[in-house]
Amino acid sequence: MAGPMDSVGRAAKANMLLIVECRHCYHVGRFKANDVAKVVGWNKPLEAIRFRCKQCDRKDTVVKTQFIDQDHPPKGYIWVLQKARG
């Protein structure tokens, strides 16, 4: 058991997805917690992470966590961190 998911780092260590849902248009995005932790920091609380909705361009989102079942990966697109070109 991983314990309460109070930070993005804890979710990353548990190999979880962050499910981000827009409260306005209900668009859903899925992100690997490990990738998000590399950008926002490992100690950032989940409720403090700000995402902008790709559909309606608002920042009113809710972040939830989901375990990744290796035998049955989630359906749908998962956003991954892209390395910057140098």
LUMLUM-533681 format. One record per residue (C-alpha): residue in one letter; x, y, z. Coordinates in nm, 3 decimals. Each point is the difference from the previous one (the first is absolute). Example, Ala and Ser with C-alpha at 12.3 -4.5 7.8 and 13.67 -1.06 7.14 Angstrom:
residues 2
{'A', {1.230, -0.450, 0.780}}
{'S', {0.137, 0.344, -0.066}}
***
This chain:
residues 86
{'M', {0.000, 0.000, 0.000}}
{'A', {0.136, 0.340, -0.097}}
{'G', {-0.175, 0.215, 0.263}}
{'P', {-0.176, 0.331, -0.061}}
{'M', {0.096, 0.175, -0.322}}
{'D', {0.070, 0.347, 0.136}}
{'S', {0.282, 0.093, -0.240}}
{'V', {0.091, -0.064, -0.360}}
{'G', {0.324, -0.166, 0.115}}
{'R', {-0.186, -0.256, 0.210}}
{'A', {-0.226, -0.077, -0.296}}
{'A', {0.307, -0.035, -0.224}}
{'K', {0.168, -0.243, 0.240}}
{'A', {-0.318, -0.210, -0.007}}
{'N', {0.009, 0.002, -0.385}}
{'M', {-0.335, 0.177, -0.034}}
{'L', {-0.178, 0.205, -0.262}}
{'L', {-0.135, 0.346, 0.067}}
{'I', {-0.351, 0.034, -0.139}}
{'V', {-0.073, 0.368, -0.064}}
{'E', {-0.361, 0.099, -0.064}}
{'C', {-0.119, 0.346, -0.100}}
{'R', {-0.283, 0.116, 0.223}}
{'H', {-0.144, 0.212, -0.282}}
{'C', {-0.009, -0.225, -0.310}}
{'Y', {0.086, -0.336, 0.166}}
{'H', {0.293, -0.068, -0.235}}
{'V', {0.234, -0.261, 0.151}}
{'G', {0.376, -0.028, -0.036}}
{'R', {0.226, -0.278, 0.130}}
{'F', {0.360, 0.060, 0.103}}
{'K', {0.267, -0.223, 0.151}}
{'A', {0.062, 0.132, 0.351}}
{'N', {0.375, -0.050, -0.049}}
{'D', {0.002, 0.235, -0.301}}
{'V', {-0.202, 0.266, 0.183}}
{'A', {0.232, -0.024, 0.304}}
{'K', {0.300, 0.077, -0.222}}
{'V', {-0.168, 0.326, -0.107}}
{'V', {-0.175, 0.128, 0.315}}
{'G', {0.217, -0.158, 0.270}}
{'W', {-0.030, -0.315, 0.207}}
{'N', {-0.145, 0.166, 0.313}}
{'K', {-0.276, 0.194, -0.176}}
{'P', {-0.346, -0.078, 0.147}}
{'L', {-0.245, -0.142, -0.253}}
{'E', {-0.254, 0.278, 0.063}}
{'A', {0.269, 0.265, -0.070}}
{'I', {0.079, -0.123, -0.352}}
{'R', {-0.156, 0.228, -0.260}}
{'F', {-0.096, -0.144, -0.337}}
{'R', {-0.156, 0.191, -0.288}}
{'C', {-0.279, -0.179, -0.186}}
{'K', {0.088, -0.072, -0.361}}
{'Q', {-0.366, 0.027, -0.105}}
{'C', {-0.124, 0.321, 0.167}}
{'D', {0.330, 0.161, 0.114}}
{'R', {-0.113, 0.035, 0.365}}
{'K', {0.204, -0.087, 0.308}}
{'D', {-0.289, -0.135, 0.206}}
{'T', {0.104, -0.366, 0.028}}
{'V', {-0.010, -0.278, 0.255}}
{'V', {0.287, -0.252, 0.031}}
{'K', {-0.061, -0.363, 0.099}}
{'T', {0.235, -0.299, 0.012}}
{'Q', {-0.031, -0.344, -0.154}}
{'F', {0.220, -0.306, 0.035}}
{'I', {0.144, -0.136, -0.324}}
{'D', {-0.086, -0.368, -0.037}}
{'Q', {0.289, -0.146, -0.198}}
{'D', {-0.218, -0.288, -0.124}}
{'H', {-0.283, 0.230, -0.112}}
{'P', {0.138, 0.346, -0.085}}
{'P', {-0.259, 0.280, -0.018}}
{'K', {-0.164, 0.068, -0.332}}
{'G', {0.041, 0.344, -0.146}}
{'Y', {0.292, 0.226, -0.065}}
{'I', {0.253, 0.068, 0.277}}
{'W', {0.202, 0.319, -0.032}}
{'V', {0.373, -0.047, 0.049}}
{'L', {0.275, 0.250, 0.064}}
{'Q', {0.183, 0.109, -0.315}}
{'K', {0.370, 0.082, 0.021}}
{'A', {0.086, 0.353, -0.109}}
{'R', {0.201, 0.033, -0.316}}
{'G', {0.334, 0.163, 0.063}}
***
